[in-house]
Each structure stands twice: as structure tokens, then as C-alpha cells.
Amino acid sequence: MLSKVLVANRGEIAVRVIRACRELGIESVAVYSDLDTNALHVRLADEAWRLGGQSATESYLDVDKVLEIVDKCGADGVHPGYGFLSENADFARAVTEKSVAFIGPPPEAIEIMGDKLSAREAAEKVGVSGVPGSLDLVVDPQQVIDFASNHNWPVAIKAVYGGGGRGMKIVTGPQEVEESLESASRESMNSFGRDELYLERYLANPRHIEVQILADKSGNTVYLGDRDCSTQRRHQKLIEEAPAPNIDEEIRSSMGEAAVAVAKGCGYTNAGTVEFLYEEGSFYYLEMNTRLQVEHPVTEMVTGIDLVEQQILIASGENLSFSQEDIKTEGHSIEFRINAEDPSNGLFLPAPGRITSMRVPDGFGVRFDGGYETGGEISQYYDNLIGKLIVWGKDRQSAIRRGMRSLSEMEVVGIPTTIESAKAILEHADFQNMKHSTKWVEDVLELGSFADQNSQNPISSDAGSFARHELTVEVDGRRIETAVWVPELNNNKPVRKTQSGKKSKDFGSGEVLAPMQGTIVRLLVEIGDSIEAGDPICILEAMKMENNVLAEKSGSITELPVKEGNSVGTGDLIAKIE
């Protein structure tokens, strides 16, 4: 058994791993950036070591710094969590070369599955077919047109080394091919350092189904049921559930067996997830995630198997204590990602800031995996996941009702969150009747302009700034909770606040520059728009995180040289204000 595990991550997944180590009697070691000095995972671990820096690149992605701390603390195991270095084969190899256990798959498996073409080839070798596509690299626009003549439009151009929707373009006709190829190549290069592209048939309304697997070092491999992750926006999941509803049991078993075959085919060990697209009774291999998934708790809730514990046991050299026949699923589980985002009008704008108060629900069948407490700061430099609310019920309808109850009790004050949008999704007939797909949130769900009731970002007027104050009153003996907006009491001139809650004023040249390399996910302005200092110009995705790029002065948009989907580098011009 391992004796000391370094957790190379932060937030809720670091907390999750640290707690699992504590229950197994294993010492835990946290690492932290300067911004995470007082973070929950730092305080829970037995030891904590400073990485320094603020951004992910300066801290959690700095391989040399992490490896140096592995040596200094004497850890005999490293758990990468998800994101950051979890699917970095070079990091996994560097850890194992130190005779330290990497709590994940072997580097060779990470490499095979990290390359979309080699992953596809590996799956096809064991008889598992993906979405119809071409294994040839795309080097000429005519290849796209020829492919569409056989498979029809639209066509998906995808980055070989892509993920999370980055480096993927949907082409609906020949007139879009050249620009889409250039954009996908550029985006892939900026995101992954590689620009190879391939083609797939684009499925119109698929469901996203994934299968959880476990494999020990003796070759024992099992699947632990499936999950439906179709409730997404911009290829990022919002709600996940297990088991996937309305799937024929024969198809369900076939997907599980296919997942096991894929895992065995690449010599996989530890926990992993094989993802499929499902449409009209057919399923297609999509990819394999060589790590623990964010949504792993729903599988734990219906199987009773602690996946993080199993990861550590497998990395310690132990064999699985159960076979495929031993694995049973009971009931239904749903997970809600509680993100620091404003979902109004379907924009899901990132909303970093301080949590002034937080209350999480409990009760039978309710679980919350979080990485923050009251007073915690959601930084623009990291993923904006506050935590995951997971519920269990005897069936799907029971789980939905428990989810509504729990979401109604959940309270995060100080910043906008996805709590209200999760409730809107649960209440919708399409979700309840399983008539949604991966595009449903963006194409069908109407979120309107509702305001997050727990956001305390003040409103302003010519008379000054106003702050939200909660009151509890009694009317004829009945307790009523309400809120009022009252003028802020200060002697300074009121200053407009941005969506991040930080004060802003006019400064700068009027040129809005990209603060980091990334992809323009959404433009929030057009040429000619009048804006104020602190207004968001666009949403920039970088390292699978979304950030508002804000105006530094008031005026009108006179230049807008970028489009949605464009990749930008640090210092590139996004807009000009005059």
C-alpha cells in the first residue's frame, strides 16, 4: 500500500483525493499556487508545499516544480486528479521514472488515447467502430468536399490532439470549407501545439454516453455501468446522470463490453472512461479519457464503489476485489456542476469573485463534493467549478425531485452561479422525458434574463451605488425572507462594478488585447456598440477555462478584428474603443 500521496491538483478534486487518502490511512501532500495559499485542499492535507505563481502555467502545470516537490516530500504516489497534468504522458513517465506510482494509466496508454487517430485505430482493431470518418490527415479542402459527397453535410473537422470542442469546426457546405480548415488548424496549434486535422460525419442530435472502466495490473478489467452527459453547453457538461436512461439493455451491455475491449486493447490500467455518441439506436466510439472524470460520483452512487479508493489500490499493486458479475447498479443518480457563471440568456458568462456565504444541502441521498467554503475566492486563472451536487433516488423521477429539493436549498452568495439554470433544466419537459441531446441547452432551452438571486454584485444609478441586503420579517405570524437594495454608505464617489465584482475606471489606450493565449468562444459586442469601462467584450477560453475580457475605457467599438472560434495569442488585438 502507498504511504504518502502528492495530489497534483486543486479545488474539489484535490479535496476528494485527500479525503480518500485519509480514509485509507495514507498521508496526503497538497501543492498550491500563491492564489491558493488558504484554499480548502491546502488546509485538509497532511502537508502542503508552495508552487508559487498565479496562473495555471506558473503553478499546477509546471512539471519541474511539481516533480521537485515529489522529491522533497518523499511521496511514493502522485494523483493528478483531472485536468492540468492528468493526461500528460511525459509527466506520468517522469513520475514513474522516479520509482513513484502514478495513480492513473501507463504513459503508453495516455499517448495512444491522446492522439485521436491512433485511438480510433486502436478501437477499430478490437472491433469498436467510431463515427464514420477518415483516418487520413486533412491537407486539402477538396478532401472535405469529397468526404461530404459520401457522408453528406454537415461535416466535422476535428483536431487530432483536440478536446473539449477546441480545434473542431462544423462545416455545412463547400463555401465554408477553406475558412473552417484554417480556423481549426490555427485553434488546434494554439491550444495543443499540433495542427493535424481529420474528418468525421457530424451527428445532428446525438446523446453523449460514457462508460466507466477499472483495470488492474493483472489484466482484470470491468465496466461499472454508464452515464448520460448530454446536458452541455459549448461542449462542456452541466448535468450528468447514471445510468443513462432510455437505453436498450442489449445496447447498454454492448457499450460496456466495447469499453472493456478498448481498454484492454491499449494495455490500460487504473480508472478510465470510454465515451460514445448514441443516436437512433446506434452507438459510436468517440474517445477515451485516460483519467478520473469530473462526473465519477454518479457512478459511485449507483454502484457503491469508491473509484478514487480503487485508483489508489490499483496503483499500490492490488487486484480488483470484484468481477463483472459482482457489479450491480441500484437506483438513479444525477450530478449538477455548480459553476461560478451567469447563465442568463444562455450565455453562461464566467463570474469570478468571492463567496460571501455558502450553504450546501444534505439529507438522505444527497452529497456535495466541493473545493470552496465561505470566503473562498473564485479566480479567473482557474476552472470556475465551485463544487458538485450529487443526488440519488430509487428511480430517475425520484432523483429529479430530490435534485429540485437540494438545488432549492443550495445557496452561494456573492457571485452568480448555475444553480438557477440547473433548476430550469430539471423542470423542463424535454429533460424529464429524455428528449434532449448535446445541443439542446444551446438550441432549445430558454433561460431568459433571470437574475441570480444570490449574486451580491451591486447595481448602480446616477444617484450612486446600491447593495443587496437580505431581511427576515414576520407578517401576521408568518416568517418571510426578502431582500432590498439600499444605497452604499461610503464617502467616496460611487464607482461602477464589473461582473467580477471589482471596481473599474477608465484607463488604457482603448485597445483591448488578449491577456493570454486562447480561443474566442463568444463575442459580446459589435462594431458601433457603446460600452463602459468594465463591460465584457468577449469570452476567452484558455486551458479549458473561460474568462471575461473587459473594456478598460468607455466609448464605442470601432474595430473588431476577431470572430467567434478564432484563436488569439497573448497581446493580440481583440477590439478597439474610441
GUSE-864059 format. One record per residue (C-alpha): residue number from 1; residue in one letter; x, y, z. Coordinates in pm, whole numbers. Example, Ala and Ser with C-alpha at 12.3 -4.5 7.8 and 13.67 -1.06 7.14 Angstrom:
2
   nr  rest    east   north      up
    1     A    1230    -450     780
    2     S    1367    -106     714
END
This chain:
578
   nr  rest    east   north      up
    1     M       0       0       0
    2     L     119     351     -78
    3     S     214     556     227
    4     K     226     916     101
    5     V      42    1061    -200
    6     L     105    1400    -356
    7     V    -212    1546    -510
    8     A    -107    1742    -819
    9     N    -425    1946    -843
   10     R    -651    2191    -663
   11     G   -1017    2260    -586
   12     E   -1280    1995    -533
   13     I   -1090    1705    -691
   14     A    -788    1768    -467
   15     V   -1020    1766    -166
   16     R   -1181    1444    -291
   17     V    -846    1266    -323
   18     I    -715    1395      11
   19     R   -1024    1261     187
   20     A    -984     921      21
   21     C    -620     908     134
   22     R    -722     994     490
   23     E    -974     707     494
   24     L    -709     464     368
   25     G    -457     576     631
   26     I    -232     736     367
   27     E     -58    1071     420
   28     S    -156    1339     171
   29     V      52    1623      27
   30     A    -108    1933    -126
   31     V      57    2175    -367
   32     Y     -64    2528    -411
   33     S     -22    2848    -608
   34     D       5    3188    -445
   35     L    -367    3238    -502
   36     D    -450    2913    -323
   37     T    -245    2974      -9
   38     N    -552    2940     215
   39     A    -753    2705      -5
   40     L    -954    2419     142
   41     H    -738    2145      -9
   42     V    -428    2306     143
   43     R    -579    2306     491
   44     L    -708    1949     470
   45     A    -384    1785     356
   46     D    -125    1648     599
   47     E     144    1855     425
   48     A     133    2148     185
   49     W     406    2275     -47
   50     R     415    2604    -234
   51     L     437    2604    -613
   52     G     418    2983    -637
   53     G     280    3180    -928
   54     Q     -78    3270   -1008
   55     S    -177    3125   -1345
   56     A    -201    2752   -1410
   57     T     109    2770   -1631
   58     E     310    2921   -1346
   59     S     192    2667   -1091
   60     Y      -8    2348   -1143
   61     L     115    2295   -1500
   62     D     481    2348   -1413
   63     V     610    1991   -1434
   64     D     955    2070   -1298
   65     K     813    2238    -987
   66     V     575    1951    -916
   67     L     846    1689    -963
   68     E    1081    1883    -736
   69     I     821    1873    -459
   70     V     768    1500    -516
   71     D    1136    1455    -434
   72     K    1136    1691    -137
   73     C     828    1550      38
   74     G     915    1185     -17
   75     A     584    1088    -177
   76     D     560     734    -316
   77     G     248     813    -521
   78     V     113    1103    -729
   79     H    -256    1153    -804
   80     P    -310    1404   -1088
   81     G    -689    1445   -1046
   82     Y    -848    1568   -1369
   83     G    -734    1849   -1596
   84     F    -387    2005   -1556
   85     L    -129    1722   -1587
   86     S    -370    1427   -1562
   87     E    -337    1327   -1930
   88     N      21    1439   -1981
   89     A     214    1127   -2079
   90     D     552    1295   -2025
   91     F     454    1385   -1669
   92     A     331    1032   -1598
   93     R     655     891   -1738
   94     A     868    1132   -1533
   95     V     685    1028   -1215
   96     T     727     655   -1281
   97     E    1097     700   -1366
   98     K    1140     820   -1008
   99     S    1000     486    -889
  100     V     693     674    -773
  101     A     347     537    -853
  102     F     146     746   -1099
  103     I    -216     697    -993
  104     G    -350     666   -1342
  105     P    -282     469   -1661
  106     P      64     395   -1804
  107     P     218     669   -2021
  108     E     190     449   -2330
  109     A    -189     425   -2292
  110     I    -215     801   -2241
  111     E     -19     857   -2562
  112     I    -230     618   -2768
  113     M    -559     764   -2648
  114     G    -435    1124   -2659
  115     D    -397    1100   -3037
  116     K    -749    1082   -3185
  117     L    -636     888   -3492
  118     S    -430     629   -3304
  119     A    -716     600   -3052
  120     R    -959     538   -3337
  121     E    -728     280   -3489
  122     A    -687     107   -3151
  123     A   -1066      90   -3110
  124     E   -1121     -44   -3461
  125     K    -857    -315   -3405
  126     V   -1077    -459   -3131
  127     G   -1395    -425   -3336
  128     V   -1528    -100   -3190
  129     S   -1638     148   -3458
  130     G   -1642     523   -3426
  131     V   -1848     785   -3603
  132     P   -1790     736   -3977
  133     G   -1480     932   -4061
  134     S   -1146     945   -4235
  135     L    -820     835   -4078
  136     D    -630    1041   -4335
  137     L    -499    1376   -4222
  138     V    -674    1667   -4393
  139     V    -431    1867   -4606
  140     D    -660    1994   -4882
  141     P   -1013    2147   -4888
  142     Q   -1114    1900   -5161
  143     Q   -1081    1616   -4908
  144     V   -1361    1772   -4706
  145     I   -1584    1811   -5011
  146     D   -1518    1454   -5124
  147     F   -1593    1325   -4773
  148     A   -1924    1516   -4767
  149     S   -2022    1368   -5104
  150     N   -2010    1024   -4938
  151     H   -2144    1113   -4592
  152     N   -2349    1428   -4659
  153     W   -2324    1769   -4491
  154     P   -2256    1879   -4223
  155     V   -1903    1752   -4168
  156     A   -1699    1783   -3850
  157     I   -1336    1894   -3890
  158     K   -1159    1786   -3571
  159     A    -814    1832   -3421
  160     V    -622    1507   -3384
  161     Y    -498    1621   -3045
  162     G    -809    1819   -2953
  163     G   -1058    1802   -2671
  164     G   -1343    1997   -2515
  165     G   -1456    2120   -2856
  166     R   -1131    2302   -2923
  167     G    -999    2262   -3277
  168     M   -1339    2143   -3401
  169     K   -1541    2315   -3675
  170     I   -1878    2216   -3816
  171     V   -1898    2272   -4192
  172     T   -2242    2291   -4352
  173     G   -2137    2346   -4713
  174     P   -1844    2379   -4953
  175     Q   -1833    2758   -4918
  176     E   -1724    2722   -4552
  177     V   -1451    2463   -4602
  178     E   -1141    2675   -4656
  179     E   -1206    2919   -4371
  180     S   -1305    2636   -4134
  181     L    -989    2440   -4210
  182     E    -770    2742   -4144
  183     S    -956    2824   -3823
  184     A    -947    2465   -3690
  185     S    -576    2433   -3770
  186     R    -494    2764   -3604
  187     E    -704    2688   -3298
  188     S    -551    2343   -3262
  189     M    -197    2476   -3289
  190     N    -261    2744   -3027
  191     S    -434    2504   -2788
  192     F    -231    2186   -2829
  193     G      85    2279   -3017
  194     R     -18    2048   -3306
  195     D    -235    2131   -3606
  196     E    -321    1790   -3755
  197     L    -688    1755   -3854
  198     Y    -922    1471   -3952
  199     L   -1286    1436   -4061
  200     E   -1599    1282   -3911
  201     R   -1962    1264   -4005
  202     Y   -2149    1514   -3792
  203     L   -2437    1368   -3594
  204     A   -2732    1606   -3574
  205     N   -2882    1519   -3234
  206     P   -2672    1264   -3051
  207     R   -2666    1179   -2684
  208     H   -2331    1169   -2505
  209     I   -2296     835   -2325
  210     E   -1984     727   -2139
  211     V   -1879     404   -1971
  212     Q   -1666     390   -1657
  213     I   -1398     119   -1651
  214     L   -1150     -11   -1393
  215     A    -848    -224   -1479
  216     D    -583    -371   -1250
  217     K    -225    -465   -1339
  218     S    -312    -832   -1372
  219     G    -539    -771   -1669
  220     N    -873    -779   -1485
  221     T   -1094    -516   -1649
  222     V   -1457    -434   -1568
  223     Y   -1713    -169   -1656
  224     L   -1921       0   -1388
  225     G   -2226      99   -1585
  226     D   -2277     409   -1794
  227     R   -2354     779   -1763
  228     D   -2552    1024   -1976
  229     C   -2368    1354   -2018
  230     S   -2582    1510   -2289
  231     T   -2673    1826   -2098
  232     Q   -2392    2050   -2220
  233     R   -2315    2398   -2342
  234     R   -2022    2468   -2570
  235     H   -1912    2104   -2529
  236     Q   -1881    2150   -2152
  237     K   -2108    1936   -1933
  238     L   -2362    2083   -1691
  239     I   -2557    1780   -1565
  240     E   -2465    1411   -1568
  241     E   -2667    1107   -1462
  242     A   -2629     734   -1413
  243     P   -2740     505   -1550
  244     A   -2808     655   -1892
  245     P   -3190     647   -1923
  246     N   -3391     502   -2211
  247     I   -3115     277   -2341
  248     D   -3199     -76   -2452
  249     E   -3033    -322   -2214
  250     E   -2873    -512   -2501
  251     I   -2716    -190   -2631
  252     R   -2610     -96   -2278
  253     S   -2427    -426   -2238
  254     S   -2270    -391   -2582
  255     M   -2135     -47   -2493
  256     G   -1990    -181   -2169
  257     E   -1822    -472   -2345
  258     A   -1690    -234   -2614
  259     A   -1540     -10   -2345
  260     V   -1363    -306   -2185
  261     A   -1230    -417   -2524
  262     V   -1092     -69   -2597
  263     A    -922     -56   -2255
  264     K    -764    -399   -2294
  265     G    -658    -315   -2649
  266     C    -431     -33   -2532
  267     G    -296    -206   -2221
  268     Y    -495      18   -1988
  269     T    -479       8   -1608
  270     N    -649     216   -1337
  271     A    -970     420   -1387
  272     G   -1076     546   -1728
  273     T   -1380     643   -1929
  274     V   -1476     540   -2280
  275     E   -1710     789   -2447
  276     F   -1971     715   -2713
  277     L   -2221     910   -2920
  278     Y   -2565     749   -2929
  279     E   -2830     824   -3189
  280     E   -3134     633   -3315
  281     G   -3037     305   -3153
  282     S   -2673     307   -3268
  283     F   -2361     399   -3073
  284     Y   -2025     517   -3199
  285     Y   -1689     525   -3024
  286     L   -1583     885   -2956
  287     E   -1272     884   -2737
  288     M   -1120     754   -2416
  289     N   -1045     984   -2126
  290     T    -737     849   -1951
  291     R    -818     989   -1609
  292     L   -1083    1019   -1343
  293     Q   -1385    1209   -1477
  294     V   -1546    1506   -1306
  295     E   -1875    1315   -1304
  296     H   -1743     997   -1139
  297     P   -1962    1043    -826
  298     V   -2284     939   -1006
  299     T   -2126     602   -1081
  300     E   -2020     571    -718
  301     M   -2373     648    -601
  302     V   -2538     373    -805
  303     T   -2267     105    -766
  304     G   -2142     173    -412
  305     I   -1782     153    -536
  306     D   -1536     428    -435
  307     L   -1349     500    -758
  308     V   -1072     710    -602
  309     E   -1007     438    -345
  310     Q    -990     184    -627
  311     Q    -744     406    -815
  312     I    -510     412    -517
  313     L    -543      38    -452
  314     I    -467     -45    -816
  315     A    -166     189    -816
  316     S     -48      10    -500
  317     G     -41    -316    -695
  318     E    -363    -470    -563
  319     N    -603    -660    -786
  320     L    -972    -581    -816
  321     S   -1168    -748    -538
  322     F   -1477    -791    -759
  323     S   -1564    -928   -1101
  324     Q   -1804    -804   -1368
  325     E   -2077   -1030   -1228
  326     D   -2042    -865    -886
  327     I   -2118    -515   -1015
  328     K   -2480    -412    -975
  329     T   -2642     -73   -1017
  330     E   -2920      41    -791
  331     G   -3139     347    -834
  332     H   -3053     662   -1025
  333     S   -2806     943    -960
  334     I   -2777    1296   -1102
  335     E   -2486    1539   -1067
  336     F   -2511    1916   -1104
  337     R   -2198    2119   -1168
  338     I   -2225    2435    -959
  339     N   -2013    2682   -1154
  340     A   -1940    3049   -1095
  341     E   -2122    3157   -1411
  342     D   -2414    3379   -1501
  343     P   -2639    3164   -1724
  344     S   -2880    3445   -1817
  345     N   -2987    3430   -2181
  346     G   -2786    3113   -2224
  347     L   -2455    3300   -2218
  348     F   -2309    3129   -1910
  349     L   -2070    3418   -1856
  350     P   -1783    3340   -1617
  351     A   -1822    3526   -1290
  352     P   -1512    3511   -1072
  353     G   -1528    3669    -728
  354     R   -1558    3600    -356
  355     I   -1812    3366    -199
  356     T   -1950    3571      87
  357     S   -2171    3291     215
  358     M   -2238    2932     115
  359     R   -2486    2673     237
  360     V   -2499    2321      95
  361     P   -2795    2084     122
  362     D   -2788    1746     291
  363     G   -3032    1472     382
  364     F   -3086    1120     253
  365     G   -2938    1059     -92
  366     V   -2760    1396    -112
  367     R   -2385    1453    -150
  368     F   -2176    1763    -214
  369     D   -1816    1746    -338
  370     G   -1673    2096    -303
  371     G   -1345    2277    -306
  372     Y   -1454    2608    -155
  373     E   -1606    2745     164
  374     T   -1748    3079     269
  375     G   -1486    3345     198
  376     G   -1329    3147     -87
  377     E   -1220    3333    -400
  378     I   -1306    3202    -747
  379     S   -1014    3315    -960
  380     Q   -1019    3391   -1330
  381     Y    -700    3186   -1362
  382     Y    -862    2851   -1284
  383     D   -1168    2646   -1358
  384     N   -1479    2809   -1211
  385     L   -1627    2489   -1067
  386     I   -1738    2562    -710
  387     G   -1849    2208    -641
  388     K   -2071    1921    -748
  389     L   -2413    1849    -604
  390     I   -2499    1480    -641
  391     V   -2832    1320    -558
  392     W   -2960     962    -557
  393     G   -3312     827    -586
  394     K   -3476     488    -624
  395     D   -3556     584    -985
  396     R   -3500     878   -1222
  397     Q   -3812    1069   -1121
  398     S   -3722    1035    -753
  399     A   -3372    1162    -828
  400     I   -3515    1459   -1021
  401     R   -3743    1551    -729
  402     R   -3454    1518    -482
  403     G   -3240    1728    -713
  404     M   -3501    2006    -718
  405     R   -3527    1999    -340
  406     S   -3150    2009    -299
  407     L   -3096    2285    -556
  408     S   -3361    2493    -380
  409     E   -3170    2456     -52
  410     M   -2829    2525    -207
  411     E   -2709    2882    -154
  412     V   -2397    3053    -285
  413     V   -2394    3424    -210
  414     G   -2161    3680    -364
  415     I   -2136    3556    -721
  416     P   -2374    3430    -990
  417     T   -2394    3052   -1022
  418     T   -2555    2783   -1236
  419     I   -2799    2682    -962
  420     E   -3098    2851   -1124
  421     S   -3018    2715   -1470
  422     A   -2991    2363   -1326
  423     K   -3340    2404   -1179
  424     A   -3470    2528   -1513
  425     I   -3325    2223   -1687
  426     L   -3477    1980   -1434
  427     E   -3819    2143   -1466
  428     H   -3823    2125   -1846
  429     A   -4041    1858   -2004
  430     D   -3772    1769   -2259
  431     F   -3528    1677   -1984
  432     Q   -3785    1488   -1783
  433     N   -3894    1292   -2090
  434     M   -3537    1236   -2220
  435     K   -3593    1433   -2539
  436     H   -3271    1635   -2510
  437     S   -2936    1595   -2686
  438     T   -2589    1750   -2667
  439     K   -2719    2061   -2848
  440     W   -3041    2101   -2651
  441     V   -2918    2360   -2399
  442     E   -2794    2591   -2672
  443     D   -3066    2531   -2931
  444     V   -3384    2477   -2728
  445     L   -3357    2575   -2361
  446     E   -3477    2927   -2293
  447     L   -3308    3068   -1985
  448     G   -3430    3425   -2034
  449     S   -3274    3709   -1840
  450     F   -3334    3584   -1489
  451     A   -3102    3725   -1227
  452     D   -2918    3503    -986
  453     Q   -3086    3579    -657
  454     N   -2771    3511    -463
  455     S   -2542    3743    -656
  456     Q   -2443    4043    -449
  457     N   -2289    4247    -726
  458     P   -2435    4589    -666
  459     I   -2646    4782    -913
  460     S   -2575    5145    -980
  461     S   -2753    5460   -1087
  462     D   -2683    5826   -1122
  463     A   -2762    5865    -756
  464     G   -2493    5620    -650
  465     S   -2431    5252    -587
  466     F   -2675    5016    -421
  467     A   -2607    4694    -230
  468     R   -2836    4395    -171
  469     H   -2941    4334     189
  470     E   -3139    4030     300
  471     L   -3417    4073     555
  472     T   -3633    3835     753
  473     V   -3971    3974     856
  474     E   -4290    3839    1009
  475     V   -4633    3923     871
  476     D   -4928    3806    1082
  477     G   -4703    3548    1240
  478     R   -4566    3416     909
  479     R   -4190    3428     851
  480     I   -4098    3586     515
  481     E   -3749    3629     372
  482     T   -3693    3913     131
  483     A   -3421    4142       1
  484     V   -3390    4515     -62
  485     W   -3139    4733    -243
  486     V   -3013    5025     -39
  487     P   -2750    5294    -104
  488     E   -2398    5202      -8
  489     L   -2273    5408     282
  490     N   -1934    5548     191
  491     N   -1781    5890     150
  492     N   -1622    5813    -183
  493     K   -1765    5876    -526
  494     P   -1955    5568    -639
  495     V   -1765    5353    -887
  496     R   -1925    5112   -1130
  497     K   -1853    4748   -1058
  498     T   -1782    4484   -1320
  499     Q   -1930    4138   -1336
  500     S   -1635    4006   -1143
  501     G   -1722    4238    -861
  502     K   -1408    4451    -899
  503     K   -1414    4827    -932
  504     S   -1330    4972   -1270
  505     K   -1238    5309   -1416
  506     D   -1131    5444   -1750
  507     F    -768    5382   -1835
  508     G    -557    5249   -2117
  509     S    -526    5327   -2485
  510     G    -860    5189   -2596
  511     E    -702    4876   -2741
  512     V    -849    4558   -2590
  513     L    -574    4296   -2601
  514     A    -587    3924   -2528
  515     P    -446    3866   -2177
  516     M    -343    3510   -2267
  517     Q    -344    3259   -2550
  518     G    -688    3114   -2608
  519     T    -999    3087   -2823
  520     I   -1276    3344   -2866
  521     V   -1580    3148   -2750
  522     R   -1833    3429   -2776
  523     L   -1829    3793   -2883
  524     L   -2048    4013   -2668
  525     V   -2021    4336   -2871
  526     E   -2049    4456   -3231
  527     I   -1888    4747   -3416
  528     G   -2071    5064   -3320
  529     D   -2179    4946   -2974
  530     S   -2140    5194   -2689
  531     I   -1977    5045   -2381
  532     E   -1850    5148   -2039
  533     A   -1525    5063   -1867
  534     G   -1558    4720   -1711
  535     D   -1806    4586   -1966
  536     P   -1721    4241   -2106
  537     I   -1604    4238   -2468
  538     C   -1582    3864   -2522
  539     I   -1539    3529   -2355
  540     L   -1193    3383   -2397
  541     E   -1137    3012   -2342
  542     A    -789    2916   -2230
  543     M    -677    2589   -2070
  544     K   -1041    2475   -2070
  545     M   -1135    2780   -1863
  546     E   -1349    3071   -1970
  547     N   -1264    3429   -1886
  548     N   -1426    3764   -1950
  549     V   -1210    4012   -2139
  550     L   -1316    4355   -2014
  551     A   -1308    4704   -2160
  552     E   -1057    4937   -1992
  553     K   -1231    5256   -2105
  554     S   -1571    5382   -2210
  555     G   -1655    5462   -2570
  556     S   -1766    5298   -2893
  557     I   -1637    4981   -3060
  558     T   -1462    5093   -3380
  559     E   -1265    4779   -3467
  560     L   -1338    4412   -3404
  561     P   -1081    4203   -3596
  562     V   -1177    3866   -3442
  563     K   -1464    3624   -3483
  564     E   -1610    3355   -3261
  565     G   -1391    3048   -3287
  566     N   -1074    3245   -3367
  567     S    -758    3164   -3176
  568     V    -558    3452   -3031
  569     G    -219    3484   -2870
  570     T    -113    3697   -2576
  571     G    -127    4064   -2677
  572     D    -336    4014   -2992
  573     L    -588    4290   -3066
  574     I    -947    4190   -2988
  575     A   -1121    4526   -3018
  576     K   -1056    4900   -3035
  577     I   -1254    5155   -2837
  578     E   -1273    5528   -2925
END
